[in-house]
Amino acid sequence: KVFEKFCSTLFRNSNSNFEKIMFGRYFGFVVLGILPLIIFLLIPGTSLNEIGLLPNASDKTLQSTYWTFGLGLIAILVNYYNSRDPVNLTKYPQVRKAQWTLKDILLNIFSWTFYLIGYEVLFRGILFLGIEPIIGLWPAISFNVIVYSLAHLPKGKVETIGAIFLGFLLCYLTKLTGTIYVAIGVHVVLALSNFLFSLKHHPTMTILIKRSES
């Protein structure tokens, strides 16, 4: 609530929520990713390896790539059909613009990507790999899934339940590959494909394509 009031005050002269959401995502990248990462690295004996940012197992790169592309493809196919749902279109795209330019689309893509990188640094990095050596594998997974699903409560029951399964899957893949990059890749593809398909199928939103003058 405090953050929402801050954004509303900062962008009170704006006619849309575009600037507010862009700022919120980059702010989230810093607050969820950069600051916790700095705090974590200040703890004696910690390193980027321990939270999957510099994984030791280089032989798992191919395995990580297969999982990322495989699950990414599934996410794209699911979102292609799910994005047509009127319920989905009442919430997405999150930015409620009637007309979208290429610049708007790219800014939305970049902001989503940065936000989700920070998000996964916190959830699958610090709040899973970072605490797993201390409390054990299954307690770490359980804690992570609970916190992750609770973070989706404002988005409704369907997304909250979905977050339970996705949270477990991303924790499993993070442990399997020793890196958070699979979680980042899958999460980014999931969010961006939903955005692009929802934009395409939304009945009141159009994409403006500027044609060069002949």
RADA-V263906 format. One record per residue. N is the residue number from 1. RES is the residue in one letter. PHI is phi as a letter, one per 30 degrees, with the letter a starting at -180 (* if undefined). NEAR is the number of other C-alpha atoms within 12 Angstrom. D_CENTER is the distance of its C-alpha to the mean C-alpha in Angstrom with 2 decimals. Layout:
BEGIN
n/res/phi/near/d_center
N/RES/PHI/NEAR/D_CENTER
N/RES/PHI/NEAR/D_CENTER
END
This chain:
BEGIN
n/res/phi/near/d_center
1/K/*/7/20.67
2/V/d/8/21.83
3/F/d/17/18.78
4/E/d/17/19.13
5/K/d/13/22.83
6/F/d/15/22.26
7/C/d/23/20.15
8/S/d/22/22.75
9/T/d/14/25.51
10/L/d/17/24.04
11/F/c/20/23.57
12/R/d/16/26.49
13/N/c/12/28.20
14/S/d/14/25.39
15/N/d/13/26.02
16/S/b/18/22.40
17/N/c/23/19.09
18/F/d/28/17.67
19/E/d/28/18.43
20/K/d/30/17.35
21/I/d/30/13.78
22/M/e/29/13.63
23/F/d/28/15.14
24/G/d/30/12.94
25/R/d/32/9.73
26/Y/d/28/11.91
27/F/d/27/13.52
28/G/d/29/10.46
29/F/e/28/9.96
30/V/d/24/13.60
31/V/d/25/13.93
32/L/d/29/11.17
33/G/c/31/11.50
34/I/d/26/14.83
35/L/d/20/17.09
36/P/d/26/16.43
37/L/d/32/16.80
38/I/d/19/20.05
39/I/d/18/21.31
40/F/d/26/20.68
41/L/d/19/22.55
42/L/d/13/25.36
43/I/d/14/26.21
44/P/e/8/29.13
45/G/i/11/28.60
46/T/c/20/24.82
47/S/a/23/23.23
48/L/d/25/20.13
49/N/d/22/21.38
50/E/d/33/21.00
51/I/c/37/17.22
52/G/i/38/16.73
53/L/d/31/16.37
54/L/b/19/19.94
55/P/d/26/20.74
56/N/d/17/24.47
57/A/d/19/24.66
58/S/d/16/24.74
59/D/d/13/26.28
60/K/c/21/23.02
61/T/d/21/21.41
62/L/d/14/22.69
63/Q/d/21/21.52
64/S/d/33/17.93
65/T/d/24/18.25
66/Y/d/19/19.70
67/W/d/30/17.05
68/T/d/32/14.23
69/F/d/24/16.37
70/G/d/18/17.70
71/L/d/27/14.66
72/G/d/28/13.09
73/L/d/21/16.40
74/I/d/19/16.41
75/A/d/28/13.07
76/I/d/28/14.66
77/L/d/18/17.89
78/V/d/20/16.66
79/N/d/29/14.80
80/Y/e/25/17.94
81/Y/d/20/20.06
82/N/d/22/17.89
83/S/d/32/17.14
84/R/d/25/20.89
85/D/d/20/21.04
86/P/e/16/22.37
87/V/d/17/20.39
88/N/d/26/17.08
89/L/d/28/18.61
90/T/d/20/19.46
91/K/c/22/15.85
92/Y/b/32/14.28
93/P/e/40/14.10
94/Q/d/31/13.04
95/V/d/33/15.37
96/R/c/28/18.78
97/K/c/26/20.79
98/A/d/22/23.81
99/Q/b/23/24.10
100/W/c/26/21.56
101/T/c/18/22.69
102/L/d/17/21.34
103/K/d/15/20.54
104/D/d/27/18.49
105/I/d/27/16.46
106/L/d/17/15.95
107/L/d/23/15.07
108/N/d/36/12.39
109/I/d/29/10.99
110/F/d/22/11.39
111/S/d/31/9.95
112/W/d/38/6.58
113/T/d/30/6.84
114/F/d/33/8.28
115/Y/e/33/6.12
116/L/d/37/3.21
117/I/d/37/6.72
118/G/d/35/8.13
119/Y/e/37/6.06
120/E/d/42/7.15
121/V/e/42/10.39
122/L/d/38/11.10
123/F/d/41/10.43
124/R/d/47/11.47
125/G/d/45/13.46
126/I/d/41/15.47
127/L/d/39/15.28
128/F/b/43/16.07
129/L/d/44/17.82
130/G/d/40/19.12
131/I/c/26/20.85
132/E/e/26/21.79
133/P/d/19/25.01
134/I/d/15/26.06
135/I/c/17/25.63
136/G/j/16/25.50
137/L/d/23/23.20
138/W/d/20/23.30
139/P/d/20/23.26
140/A/d/30/20.14
141/I/d/35/18.42
142/S/d/25/19.80
143/F/e/27/18.80
144/N/d/37/15.18
145/V/d/31/14.99
146/I/d/27/16.89
147/V/d/23/14.85
148/Y/d/34/11.51
149/S/d/27/13.37
150/L/d/21/15.03
151/A/d/22/11.93
152/H/c/21/11.58
153/L/e/18/15.30
154/P/d/13/15.28
155/K/c/20/13.69
156/G/j/17/16.67
157/K/d/15/18.24
158/V/d/16/16.90
159/E/d/22/13.17
160/T/d/22/14.37
161/I/d/21/16.46
162/G/d/22/13.94
163/A/d/27/11.66
164/I/d/27/14.87
165/F/d/21/15.27
166/L/d/29/11.79
167/G/d/36/11.82
168/F/d/31/15.29
169/L/d/27/14.65
170/L/d/38/11.98
171/C/d/44/14.45
172/Y/e/29/17.26
173/L/d/34/15.99
174/T/d/43/15.17
175/K/d/34/18.71
176/L/d/24/20.22
177/T/c/32/19.16
178/G/i/34/19.15
179/T/b/42/16.05
180/I/c/45/12.32
181/Y/d/39/12.03
182/V/d/41/12.08
183/A/d/44/9.06
184/I/d/40/7.20
185/G/d/35/9.08
186/V/d/36/8.75
187/H/d/39/5.05
188/V/d/34/5.53
189/V/d/32/8.79
190/L/e/34/8.03
191/A/d/34/6.37
192/L/d/36/9.01
193/S/d/33/11.75
194/N/d/35/11.53
195/F/d/34/11.83
196/L/d/34/14.67
197/F/d/30/16.49
198/S/d/35/16.37
199/L/d/36/17.76
200/K/d/27/20.35
201/H/c/26/21.48
202/H/d/31/21.51
203/P/d/22/25.24
204/T/c/18/25.35
205/M/c/22/23.10
206/T/b/22/24.51
207/I/c/21/23.63
208/L/d/16/26.30
209/I/c/13/27.56
210/K/d/10/30.08
211/R/c/7/32.98
212/S/d/5/35.21
213/E/d/4/38.71
214/S/d/3/41.41
END
